[in-house]
Amino acid sequence: MNSIEAMALDIWRQLVDLPAMPLPEPARGRAIFAGSGDSYAAALAGSHLSPGRVMCFYPADIIANPAIVKGASAYFLSISGKTRANVQAAEAARSAGASTVAVTAEPSSPLAKACDNTFVLQFKNAGKTSGTIGFTASLLACARIASGAACPADLKAIYGAASKKATRIASSIQTKSAVLLGDSLLYPAALYGALKLNEVFGSRAAAYPLEDFCHAPLFGHKDEQTVVFGSGDDARISRRLGRAGLKVLYVDCGKYDGLCSILYATFFMQHLVLAVARRKRMKECYFLQNEKLLAASSDIIY
């Protein structure tokens, strides 16, 4: 099975595995999330869902200043459990007196061994491909830890609505260069979307909080496709950006609240990337084909 079809299987499998996946206990007291790449986006979403009790950091922040986790429960997210920075951050946090938990799909990984406890993410995947079900599994775990949330009962409806929207507009998407925008809880969805465009198409893609983009990055904007995840007044901002000459695609997430809104945006991006890849008749994700860059990435991360 090629990596594009493996990604398709993983996207579909979310409907089966996510509702059945065991979730961790909600955190008691102050908690810290840390992760890199997709895992950072999931952790950041969890932080936004918490009632102010959970903060999110990059592993490098904790390595540089372990005191920020002192007295907290520190959760380190990594599907593989092999990310070197996560392991070093967990060791630093443990030395600083934090209670450390690995949130990973690999219970025998270096990260699991570096932490006091491990929560194992239980899902199936179809092989090496761009992260899909691993991201949503991490997202649900973070949501549970941060706010006590469970997998939404209407997950199938959210998934279906996002799939229809993405399939309908796939033919209008440009993948060479893109900017993805979203404020507050939807910023992690924008970040996740940019990462998928990077991995699958080799796109020049970046994510910004919507308002921050308008402060400065807007002035360096050239011919990129602009995708805005939002609700309410964000539609007005999208129209205003369009009148300024930007190629704007507005994704209205206003029908949903909280966790459901980021799940809708996540499913939308997954189906959008898949639909475009199939339209291009792609067989493999870009990151798997560029062996030189993949080797550099692995050497630095692991």
ABEGO torsion letter per residue (X at the ends): XBAAAAAAAAAAAAAAAAAABBBBBBBBEBBBBBBBEAAAAAAAAAAAABBGABBBBBAAAAAABAAAABGBBBBBBBAAGABAAAAAAAAAAAAAGBBBBBBBABAABAAAAABABBBBBBBBBAEBBBBBAAAAAAAAAAAAAAAGBBBBAAAAAAAAAAAAAAAAAAAABBAABBBBBBBEAAAAAAAAAAAAAAAAAGBBBBBBBAAAAAAAAAAABBABBBBBBBBEAAAAAAAAAAAAGBBBBBBBAAABBEAAAAAAAAAAAAAAAAAAAAAAGBABBAAAABAAAAAAAAAAAX
